[in-house]
Amino acid sequence: MNSTIETILGHRSIRKFTPEPIEHEQLQTIIQAGLAASSSSMLQVVSIIRVTDSEKRKQLAECAGNQAYVESAAEFLVFCIDYQRHSTIKPDVQVDFTELTLIGAVDSGIMAQNCLLAAESMGLGGVYIGGLRNNAARVDEILSLPGNTAILFGMCLGHPDQNPEVKPRLPIDVIMHENQYQTLNLDTIQAYDQAMQDYYANRSSNQKQSTWSQEVTGKLTGESRPHILPYLNSKGLAKR
Ligand SMILES: Cc1cc2nc3c(=O)[nH]c(=O)nc-3n(C[C@H](O)[C@H](O)[C@H](O)COP(=O)(O)O)c2cc1C
């Protein structure tokens, strides 16, 4: 196994950081790694807002549902869809298609993961913060986003002050189908539920009694941030 694969397979989110800053050069390399990612039609539709202002960090931590690491991480980056650049270059571009919002979300995810892996390869750690979308409009206001841009998620980065276990994933057979969609084998899910139950019960922090099926079906039974479509529409995105 090469060191790139080792870094990828060793991933686990880090939510506790030492106060040590990330060096300027390191951060530049992390962002450069993000910029090197593929980009749909080379649209380059992502903006990253680095939040260094401690008051704004505090407000963003609250917006994300009081996630303390948004404040305590050495770096906090907010990834945004950005069609403002394109509409500045040519004001009559049509950026309100849902397809273009999907492109922005996909490209942002790809860029962000390059950043996180680059950071992890340097011994740093991090975690994505989708919780920002709990209060998308307020986050947008704090960061003074213009029209045709929208927040997607944040990312905490820093020196790890914890060493959590790697979380088991669904087996390859469940995720990868051959030539056509294959019906879900519930026995495989049962085995995975057992593995996740053991993981939850024995992990070093936040232990609980639950299975993967219980967790995800619980989450998908309620509404999922129904304010997001109106938010995107208010930014001139995903209207048709
Ligand atoms: C887009 C995205 C948003 C996420 N948002 C949050 C978040 O707001 N807070 C948090 O603690 N973890 C968040 N996570 C981390 C996931 O909970 C985590 O990746 C998942 O449980 C798997 O654990 P692992 O990353 O340690 O393997 C997010 C992950 C992704 C990909």
The ligand as a MOL file (V3000), in Angstrom:
LIG
                    3D

  0  0  0     0  0            999 V3000
M  V30 BEGIN CTAB
M  V30 COUNTS 31 33 0 0 0
M  V30 BEGIN ATOM
M  V30 1 C -20.6140 17.4220 3.8210 0
M  V30 2 C -20.3860 16.9400 5.2300 0
M  V30 3 C -20.8860 17.6410 6.2930 0
M  V30 4 C -20.6110 17.2540 7.6110 0
M  V30 5 N -21.0520 18.0170 8.6450 0
M  V30 6 C -20.6460 17.7370 9.8960 0
M  V30 7 C -20.9530 18.6200 10.9760 0
M  V30 8 O -21.6440 19.6330 10.8230 0
M  V30 9 N -20.4630 18.3190 12.2050 0
M  V30 10 C -19.7100 17.2130 12.4370 0
M  V30 11 O -19.2740 17.0120 13.5870 0
M  V30 12 N -19.4050 16.3460 11.4390 0
M  V30 13 C -19.8400 16.5920 10.1800 0
M  V30 14 N -19.4930 15.7650 9.1400 0
M  V30 15 C -18.6290 14.5930 9.4060 0
M  V30 16 C -19.3860 13.2800 9.3250 0
M  V30 17 O -20.2000 13.1410 10.4620 0
M  V30 18 C -18.3410 12.1600 9.2510 0
M  V30 19 O -17.5640 12.3110 8.0780 0
M  V30 20 C -19.0030 10.7710 9.2420 0
M  V30 21 O -19.6480 10.5280 10.4660 0
M  V30 22 C -17.9440 9.6920 9.0250 0
M  V30 23 O -16.9630 9.7660 10.0350 0
M  V30 24 P -15.4210 9.9540 9.6890 0
M  V30 25 O -15.2820 11.2110 8.8640 0
M  V30 26 O -14.7330 10.0770 11.0270 0
M  V30 27 O -15.0040 8.7510 8.9330 0
M  V30 28 C -19.8240 16.0920 7.8510 0
M  V30 29 C -19.3590 15.3570 6.7430 0
M  V30 30 C -19.6230 15.7670 5.4610 0
M  V30 31 C -19.0670 14.9690 4.3100 0
M  V30 END ATOM
M  V30 BEGIN BOND
M  V30 1 1 1 2
M  V30 2 1 2 3
M  V30 3 2 2 30
M  V30 4 2 3 4
M  V30 5 1 4 5
M  V30 6 1 4 28
M  V30 7 2 5 6
M  V30 8 1 6 7
M  V30 9 1 6 13
M  V30 10 2 7 8
M  V30 11 1 7 9
M  V30 12 1 9 10
M  V30 13 2 10 11
M  V30 14 1 10 12
M  V30 15 2 12 13
M  V30 16 1 13 14
M  V30 17 1 14 15
M  V30 18 1 14 28
M  V30 19 1 15 16
M  V30 20 1 16 17
M  V30 21 1 16 18
M  V30 22 1 18 19
M  V30 23 1 18 20
M  V30 24 1 20 21
M  V30 25 1 20 22
M  V30 26 1 22 23
M  V30 27 1 23 24
M  V30 28 2 24 25
M  V30 29 1 24 26
M  V30 30 1 24 27
M  V30 31 2 28 29
M  V30 32 1 29 30
M  V30 33 1 30 31
M  V30 END BOND
M  V30 END CTAB
M  END
